[in-house]
Amino acid sequence: MIWAANNPTDQVWRLRGLPLYVSGGDGNPGPLDPPGTKFDPMEAIFGPMSNDFVAAGRRAGLRITARLGAGTHTMPYWQHHLHQSFPKLMDVICG
């Protein structure tokens, strides 16, 4: 009961009306990783959670931009997706 009350996937319906940008990797080296990058077990844990959240949000009719796929939990992905999400963020902030 406590988990469901605090789990974003269980509470996704509360985000109706807000545009969302969700990004996540699957732990496999992706396009922003240098050659020789190893599998990232941390992102492999987070990736399925992101997928579940996006699926729940779409079932709830939310406006979600999702960028999910190969990638590790590293700064190049954070920077890339921050730049990609910035216009949406500014639309919400500036009205």
C-alpha positions as a Markdown table, in Angstrom:
| # | Residue | x | y | z |
|---|---|---|---|---|
| 1 | Met | 0.0 | 0.0 | 0.0 |
| 2 | Ile | 2.8 | 2.5 | 0.9 |
| 3 | Trp | 4.7 | 1.6 | -2.3 |
| 4 | Ala | 1.7 | 2.2 | -4.5 |
| 5 | Ala | 1.1 | 5.5 | -2.9 |
| 6 | Asn | 4.6 | 6.7 | -3.8 |
| 7 | Asn | 5.3 | 4.8 | -7.0 |
| 8 | Pro | 5.2 | 7.1 | -10.0 |
| 9 | Thr | 3.9 | 4.3 | -12.3 |
| 10 | Asp | 1.0 | 3.7 | -9.9 |
| 11 | Gln | 0.3 | 7.4 | -9.6 |
| 12 | Val | 0.8 | 8.3 | -13.3 |
| 13 | Trp | -2.9 | 9.4 | -13.7 |
| 14 | Arg | -2.1 | 12.4 | -11.5 |
| 15 | Leu | 0.1 | 13.8 | -14.3 |
| 16 | Arg | -2.9 | 14.3 | -16.7 |
| 17 | Gly | -2.6 | 17.5 | -18.6 |
| 18 | Leu | 1.2 | 17.8 | -18.3 |
| 19 | Pro | 3.4 | 17.0 | -21.2 |
| 20 | Leu | 6.2 | 14.6 | -20.2 |
| 21 | Tyr | 9.6 | 13.7 | -21.6 |
| 22 | Val | 11.0 | 10.4 | -20.4 |
| 23 | Ser | 14.4 | 9.0 | -21.4 |
| 24 | Gly | 16.2 | 5.9 | -20.4 |
| 25 | Gly | 18.6 | 3.3 | -21.5 |
| 26 | Asp | 18.7 | -0.4 | -21.3 |
| 27 | Gly | 22.3 | -0.7 | -20.1 |
| 28 | Asn | 23.8 | -1.7 | -23.4 |
| 29 | Pro | 26.3 | 0.7 | -24.9 |
| 30 | Gly | 24.6 | 3.1 | -27.2 |
| 31 | Pro | 25.4 | 5.8 | -29.7 |
| 32 | Leu | 26.8 | 8.3 | -27.1 |
| 33 | Asp | 29.1 | 5.7 | -25.4 |
| 34 | Pro | 32.8 | 5.6 | -26.4 |
| 35 | Pro | 34.1 | 2.4 | -28.0 |
| 36 | Gly | 34.8 | -0.3 | -25.3 |
| 37 | Thr | 32.0 | 0.8 | -23.0 |
| 38 | Lys | 30.8 | -2.1 | -20.9 |
| 39 | Phe | 27.2 | -3.1 | -20.1 |
| 40 | Asp | 25.8 | -0.8 | -17.4 |
| 41 | Pro | 23.9 | -3.0 | -14.8 |
| 42 | Met | 22.5 | 0.1 | -13.1 |
| 43 | Glu | 20.8 | 1.4 | -16.2 |
| 44 | Ala | 19.5 | -2.1 | -16.9 |
| 45 | Ile | 17.6 | -1.8 | -13.7 |
| 46 | Phe | 16.2 | 1.7 | -14.4 |
| 47 | Gly | 15.4 | 1.0 | -18.1 |
| 48 | Pro | 12.5 | -1.4 | -17.4 |
| 49 | Met | 11.1 | 1.0 | -14.9 |
| 50 | Ser | 11.1 | 3.8 | -17.5 |
| 51 | Asn | 9.4 | 1.5 | -20.0 |
| 52 | Asp | 6.7 | 0.6 | -17.4 |
| 53 | Phe | 6.1 | 4.2 | -16.6 |
| 54 | Val | 5.7 | 5.2 | -20.2 |
| 55 | Ala | 3.3 | 2.3 | -20.9 |
| 56 | Ala | 1.2 | 3.2 | -17.9 |
| 57 | Gly | 1.2 | 6.9 | -18.9 |
| 58 | Arg | 0.1 | 6.0 | -22.4 |
| 59 | Arg | -2.7 | 3.8 | -21.1 |
| 60 | Ala | -3.8 | 6.8 | -19.0 |
| 61 | Gly | -3.8 | 9.0 | -22.1 |
| 62 | Leu | -0.8 | 11.2 | -21.1 |
| 63 | Arg | 1.2 | 13.2 | -23.6 |
| 64 | Ile | 4.6 | 11.5 | -23.4 |
| 65 | Thr | 7.7 | 11.9 | -25.5 |
| 66 | Ala | 9.7 | 8.8 | -24.8 |
| 67 | Arg | 13.3 | 8.3 | -25.8 |
| 68 | Leu | 14.1 | 4.7 | -24.7 |
| 69 | Gly | 16.7 | 2.3 | -26.0 |
| 70 | Ala | 20.3 | 1.5 | -25.9 |
| 71 | Gly | 22.4 | 3.5 | -23.5 |
| 72 | Thr | 24.2 | 3.7 | -20.2 |
| 73 | His | 23.6 | 5.8 | -17.1 |
| 74 | Thr | 26.2 | 8.5 | -18.0 |
| 75 | Met | 26.6 | 12.2 | -18.4 |
| 76 | Pro | 26.5 | 12.3 | -22.3 |
| 77 | Tyr | 23.0 | 10.8 | -22.2 |
| 78 | Trp | 21.8 | 13.2 | -19.5 |
| 79 | Gln | 23.2 | 16.2 | -21.4 |
| 80 | His | 21.7 | 15.0 | -24.7 |
| 81 | His | 18.2 | 14.4 | -23.3 |
| 82 | Leu | 18.3 | 17.7 | -21.3 |
| 83 | His | 18.9 | 19.5 | -24.5 |
| 84 | Gln | 16.1 | 17.5 | -26.2 |
| 85 | Ser | 13.6 | 18.2 | -23.5 |
| 86 | Phe | 14.5 | 21.8 | -22.9 |
| 87 | Pro | 12.0 | 23.3 | -25.4 |
| 88 | Lys | 9.1 | 21.3 | -23.8 |
| 89 | Leu | 10.3 | 22.3 | -20.3 |
| 90 | Met | 10.4 | 26.0 | -21.3 |
| 91 | Asp | 6.9 | 25.7 | -22.9 |
| 92 | Val | 5.5 | 24.5 | -19.5 |
| 93 | Ile | 7.5 | 27.1 | -17.5 |
| 94 | Cys | 6.7 | 30.1 | -19.7 |
| 95 | Gly | 3.2 | 29.1 | -20.4 |
